[in-house]
Amino acid sequence: MTAPGAPQWAGYALDSVLARVAATEAEVGERFPLYADPADGRWTSTRRGSWTGGFWAGLLWLRAGRTGDPDHRSAAADCMRRLGPWAEADTATRGLILWYGTAAEHLPRGAFDARAAAALRARAAAACLDAVDARLGMVPWGGALGGPRFLARADGVPGMVPLLAAAGPDGAAAAASHLDAHLALCLGGDGVLPAWRFDEETARWQRCASPAPGWSRGPAWLLLATVDALLRPEVARRLSTPVDRTVERLLAGEGVLTGPLVPLADHTRRDGPCDTSAAAITAVALLKLARVPGRRAGRYTERATAILNRLVRRHLSRGGPDRPSGMLLDGCYEADRGVAVRHEVIWGDYFLAVGLAALVGVVDLTRT
């Protein structure tokens, strides 16, 4: 069902993406999908979920909300339960995992296990608050996924801002500090510098070579996290960063409102692949920004709608003898190493579904 005045294509596309969820579920079982081959739609999956597990749980909740099927609700609840071990894991990607896997209370009654979600979110929020490093003013990247622990990365901010804010006044202060610290580093130069390492011997931050400055999802993640802070007054009033200037810089610096609707995976490689997942993240961030009081809602909504329409018209698979329909193609897992550079990626599916659901009127973006 599509809300009055909503674009009809959005409802059809949302149902196509959610129908793809059934095929994915049948293939991966209790594993978590990461990325799928564009030729046949077969998934590379992981047992524990890695940093993307919350997006799979989020998609399952969206499907349950759309269909109202009790079996779909049970599948989503089970997937969310399997995210539990990540609550105390040493990683800033707990924001991605535990926020997007639990924040679906806007769904119709009976389509969402609000009590279990609230309990898991509260547990994760408390653990993340305990993990704040007072020296750095942030939850460090952590060692759970391997590599150096004291990193600051653009993808360590989205989800973490609302998750920390769920821990009460101290959590709201920590969320503001976490965002402030990352924006100071990642926007400290002419462009977006998405990754930094803290050298404990010199007590100074050093730039990381990867992800590179041209990484498409860096600006998208930062914009999303900043808008999430603006939607939470208890966080926004504690920020020391000039947020209006930051938002305008992120919008202008990457041509979010005037550039290509779907960005290159690496802005410095003009002959490289695009990244539809970055476009989907940006569309959701713009739709959220349109809901911040005092913003140019019409312009942001129009641009977000254009992005989503482009993704649906040119990058969503129509199905055929060799691959299923409902795949958001041309997502890029990791351009630096050439991993899954033109694939369906699970977070791309998630943000496309959320954006379409917002256009259709079945998602409250101020609560996701």
PyMOL commands that set and color helices and strands:
alter all, ss='L'
color gray80, all
select helices_A, chain A and resi 8-28+50-67+70-81+84-88+94-100+114-130+154-156+160-165+169-186+217-230+233-236+243-253+276-289+297-315+346-360+365-367
alter helices_A, ss='H'
color red, helices_A
select strands_A, chain A and resi 32-36+43-46+151-153+195-199+204-207+316-318+325-328+344-345
alter strands_A, ss='S'
color yellow, strands_A
deselect
rebuild
show_as cartoon
